[in-house]
Amino acid sequence: MDHVPTVASSAPARMPAWKRRVSRRTVLATGGAAAAATAVAVLWKGNDLTQVMDRVRDLTHGYPGALRDERVRVSHLLRRAGFGATPGELDRYATMGTTAATTALLDYQKVSNAALDTKLPIIDFSGARPAASAGAIQGWWLQRMTETARPLEEKMTLFWHGLLTSGLDKAGPAQVFTQNALFRSMALGNFDDLLKAVSKDPAMMVYLDTETNRKGKPNENYARELMELFTTGVGHYTEIDVRESARAFTGWTLTGARQLRLTTGSTFVPRLHDDASKTFMRKTGNFTGDDIIEMLVPLRATAERLSTKLFTFFAYPNPEPDIVQHLADTFQKSRYNVGAVVKEILTMNAFYSEKVYRALVKSPAELVAQTIKASGADERSYVLAAQAMAPMGQLLFYPPNVAGWPGGTSWINGSTLLARINFANAAAQRMTVALPAQSLDQLLHTLVDANVSQSTKDALQAYAKEHPGDQAGLLFMVMATPEFQLN
Amino acid sequence: MFSRRDFLKQGLLPVMAGSTVPSVFANGVAAAAADSPNASPNSRILVLVQLAGGNDGLNTLIPYQDGAYHDARPTLRQDQGVLTLNNHVGLHPNLKGLKASWDAGQLAIVQGVGYPNASLSHFASMSIWETANVQGGIGDGWLGRYLNYLDQVGESPNHALEGISAGSLVPPEMRSKTPVTALSSVKGLRLQPVNEHGTQVDVENPLMRFYGAFKSSGPAPFGALLDTTLSEALQASHALQATDASYQAKAAYPVNSPIASSLKLVAETIVSGLGVRVAHVTLGGFDNHAREKPVHDKLLLDLDQALAAFMQDLAGHGLADRVMVMTWSEFGRRVNENGSAGTDHGTAAPMFLLGAPVKGGLYGSEPSLSDLDNGNLKFTTDFRSVYASVLQDYLKAPASDLLGGHFEMLPLLKA
C-alpha cells in the first residue's frame, strides 16, 4: 500500500522545473543526470528498478488527463477491480479515497456478503435438468457479479474462469458450479495450492479428461494444457515432459453419482496411480501430480506468464518487460501468492498512468453488470441477461475452448457491438431502478467519468433536447457511447 | 426488466425502411446491390469449414486395408461400412454425402497434410494454419491478406460483407485491416430503435455522430476500431435486412445442427448477392482424448448432412460453379489410440475440397502408418501448397505474394 498514488503527488505545477523535465526516457538515456541520480538514490531499494522508475515518472508528471480527478481514479479502480459502480457505490468509495478504497477491495475477507448470500436464489441440482441448471447458474453468477459487496473476489473468480477454464459442453452444471466456488474461495491465494485443487476438481477432471487417466493408460490432455496454458506456456517443455507428467497425474477418479456429469467429488485410488519412475524436466522420481505442480510453479516462465495475464486483465495489454519482471519477482518472493501480485498491480503507478485509462474493452460480463447496475434487474432478468451475453461473445460457463476467451479487441466487431448496444437499449427501457430524474451531466458522471468527446456530448445534448423527459432513452444513449464500451 | 416476450418482440420488430439509411451507407448498399451474381459472374467464393480441436484424420479418410490401422485402433477402428474410394482408403461410414460428391467427381482429398516441425499445441498450430506463417503463427490471417489484395486491385466492392463468418467472433484467418462481418443470424444483426411512449425512435444518426467522430478523440487503438465498427455493422445490416425476405432455401437443412445453421446463413448471404468472397464456419468438438467414437461419429454425420444441404441449396440457386468448400483442422490425432478410448494430439490429416469447380480425386501421398515420428504421422503435403493452389488457380490471386513464398501447386481444379 505504501506506493498508492496520493492526490498530493498529482500536482505537477508545484514541482520544481528540473523534476518536471525528467522523463522516464531521460532517466534511462542519461543515467548520470543529477536529477535522476538524486531520485534513484532516495528511492532505491535493493534491485527494484521498476518501482524506482515508476516513482520518478509519477513525481515528474503526476496523474495524467482524466485520472487527475480522484473520483475518476476511484471509478477506474472499481471498473478494473470490480464491475463498475452504481451511483451510490461510487459515492461511497469516492468518499474513502483511492488508497482506502483499494485496501477495502483487496481485504474483502473483512467485508460481509451476507445480504447477497441471503438474496441469491438457491441452486438445486437434485434431479434438475441440465439445461435448466445452466441458465440458473449463469443468472446466479451474473447477479453475484453485479450485486456483490466484494467486487475483487468476483472479478478474480472471472479471471480464473477464463484461465483455468472448464465448460458445460463437457462438464455438468453441478460440477462447474462447484469449480466456480473453488475459484472464489482461493481467488487471491497461493497459485500452487489453487492448481493442486484444480487438478482434482471434478469439472476440470471431466473437461480435460483426467478422470480417464489411469496407470498404463495415460491421457495427455490435462498435462499438456497445465504447461501450455496454466503455467509456463509453449517453448518451456518437451513432448516427453507431456507424456511423463500425464503418468504422474494418474490415480485421481470421480466419486459418488455414477453419471459422469453429476458427481462433484474426487478421490485418489493408489492402484490406479502409475508409481513407476518418471523423468520430468530432467529430474527423475516417482512423481505425483502435486509434485509436477511443485516443479512448474517456481519456474520463471510461470511467474512471467501469470504476471502478464494478471496485468493485462487489470491494467493494459502488452505490459513493459520491467513491469512483468517486477511482478514476477513479487510472485516468487511471496511464495506464489496471487494476492500479492494483484495488490502490486492495483497500487503501482502504472495502474494510474496515461497508458491505462480506457485501455481495455469492457468484456461482456463487465458491460452487462455495469448496465444492470445503472438500470436494475430482478432474479429472472439476470437469467435472461446472462443469455443475452452469447451474441456479445461471452456466454458464462461456455468458454470457446480450453484457452478461455481471447478478449481484448476481439470483444468488438460489428455483430458484438450491435448486441451490446441493443442490450443497453433493452435494459434501459425496462429500467427498474427508481432513478430520480437524472440530468445528462449526472449520467455522464456515473457511467463515463463525465469524460466524453465533444461530438458525443453534442449528440447527447441534442437527443436530450429533442426527447425531453425520456429518461430511459437518455440512459441508453449514454450506455451506447464508444466511451462506455471501454473500461 | 426483461421478459422473454420482450426479447421475442424485439426480434419481430419491422425492419427499418431503406429510406432511413444514412447517406454514409449509400455507397456500400449500392455496391452490394450491383454485385448480384449476374453482375459479376466470375467472382468465386471460398467457404472454409474449420474442424476445431484436431480432427481424427485416420478415422475420417480411413486406411481400411492397412493392418497397422487396425492394430493402432483396437476400440476406435471402423470395421464396417467404410465407404471405399479405392483398395487402400475409404471414407467414414457417416460421410455419405461426401461419398456422393466423390462419385460425381466434385470432391478432392489431399492426404497427409501438415507442415514441418509440427506443434502439438492447439493454439500454436491453429495460428500457423490461420496465418500460413510456420514461424510462430504471427501476422494477418491468410484470408485477411486476400481480402486486402481484393481492395488493392479494386476487384471488389469494399464493404463489410466481402468476408463473413458465422458466429460472434471474427476468425483469425480473416483478420486484417479489411472489415469482416461476423453474424449469428440475419435478424440479430440490426440496431433496435428506442421505444419512446410507444413510438419507435431511430437512433442510427445520433449513434453515428458518437462513433463517426471517435477516431480523432478516442484512445488508441480503440479510436480507429470503434470509429469504423458501427458504420460497417450498419452497412452490412442494411444490406442483409433488405434481402432477407427474398431468400428461400432450396434444400432441407438439418435442424438442431449448429453447423447446418451456420452454412445456411452463409448460403443466404451468397444467394442474396451481397458480394461475399470468403466465408468461414466452425464445427467444434474434435478434441476427443476420451470416449472418442460416439462423439466423432456424430460430428462427421452433422458435417456431412450440413454440407450436403449447403451444396444442394447453392446448386438450386444456380451458384454451384462459383462456390468451393475447404475443410481444415489444426492437426490430426495420434496414430495409436490412448487408454481412454480416445486419441491424443497428432500431426498430419486429410483436407477436403468440395464443389463443382473441383477436380475430384486423391492428391498427395498416403502417410505411412509404420514410419512414424514419435508415434505421429509424417506429413506428405504442406498445407501451404493447398492454400497456394486455391489462391492462384481458384481465386486468381498472386499466391506467392500472399503466402510469402513459393509452394508446389496441386491441380485441384477442373481445367
Interface residues (C-beta under 8 A of the other chain):
Chain A: D169 L208 D209 E211 T212 N213 R214 G216 K217 P218 N219 E220 N221 R224 E228 V234 E239 V242 Y357 R358 A359 V361 I372 S375 G376 A377 D378 R380 S381 L384 A385 A388 A390 P391 M392 G393 P400 N401 V402 A403 P406 T409 S410 I412 N413 G414 S415 T416 L417 L418 A419 I421 N422 N425 A426 A427 Q429 R430 M431 T432 S453 Q454 S455 T456 D458 A459 L460 A462 Y463 H467 D470 A472 G473 F476 M477 A480 T481 P482 E483 Q485 L486
Chain B: M1 F2 S3 R4 D6 F7 Q10 A52 G53 S119 L120 S121 H122 F123 A124 A160 S168 L169 V170 P179 V180 T181 A182 L183 S184 G188 L189 R190 L191 Q192 V194 N195 E196 H197 V201 V203 P206 L207 R209 F210 Y211 G212 A213 F214 S216 S217 G218 P219 P221 F222 L225 L226 D227 T229 L230 E232 A233 A236 S237 G284 G285 D287 H289 A290 R291 N338 G339 S340 G342 D344 H345 N374
